[in-house]
Amino acid sequence: MPPAWFAHPAARDWTCAPAPVEGLDFHAALPGYAATPLAELPALAVRLGVGRVFVKDESSRLGLPAFKALGASWAVHRVLAGRPSGEPVLLVTATDGNHGRAVARIAALCGQRAHVFVPLGVSTRAVAAIAAEGARVTEVDGSYDEAVRLAAAAASDDPGAVLVHDTAWPGYEEIPSWIVQGYATLFAELDAQLGAEPPGLVVVPVGVGSLAWPYLRRGLDAATEVTDRDSEAAVRELAELGVSCGPCGAAALAGARAALTGPDSVRRRADLGLGPTATVVLLSTEGAADPARPAA
């Protein structure tokens, strides 16, 4: 059976307000800032049956191995801008790895403390990386959702603490929206790197801590599902082509393959309005956890 497919033709007529332009200037002023590479992969274009394929490689973003540093830094900047100057703040979050490390790094850069809750199953290496940024780490004997709950409770119990989390719920939406705004820098870079001709398709991995799901829900032309096995195969394929990528980032390639190849690809290409000469951009949102072992 082909993977589930959702097409949304009305997305062609949908627009949204632009992201705040000051985010790019803020990020450009941070130590170590550089636009992440946009790598062209001709062999992948042949395999997918399109004109050109580019991968926006977020394996090294502000010294960290994922795009999450963009959102975390902008949100922390906004949080601190709203507090009295010189008042210490404890930044609290929950994470499976990359977001928590980003919050810890930015907290240290700003002279603040961080407390990061990690759920059961997060690797010892990932926990150690967060702690090495100077954060207090609490390992939760439970799921990611339980870690989120405990982080929110800890922040609410401490008047000097602020929850800086990338999952939103009713009543907790402003800071997650700042995190999403921070990711706009990635797309500003992408526009500059591509030049005048826009791509025919941009493939975005969506999940917890995603790029702006309420906007994507209304603005997506289509969505598909990918399995863990699909993502792991994409990790290996991208590694062979010289792109360091973890399974979440590789989900973009897995999704492109589900859309553009296989028995239902003619209809799916028609849903996307995608011809054989189209340019496709894959957002690879994280590097491999261990470059020597590209697929766990």
Salt bridges, closest charged atoms under 4 A:
GLU40 OE2 - ARG52 NE 2.87
GLU58 OE1 - ARG61 NE 2.87
GLU87 OE2 - ARG83 NH2 2.91
GLU133 OE2 - ARG101 NE 3.08
GLU133 OE1 - ARG105 NE 2.64
GLU146 OE2 - ARG149 NH2 2.76
ASP166 OD2 - LYS68 NZ 3.44
ASP166 OD2 - HIS99 ND1 3.72
GLU189 OE1 - LYS56 NZ 2.90
GLU189 OE1 - ARG61 NH2 2.74
ASP221 OD1 - ARG12 NE 2.30
GLU237 OE2 - ARG47 NH1 2.78
GLU237 OE1 - ARG257 NH2 2.71
ASP264 OD2 - ARG267 NH2 2.50
ASP264 OD2 - ARG268 NE 3.62
ASP271 OD2 - ARG267 NH1 3.48
ASP290 OD2 - ARG125 NH1 3.68
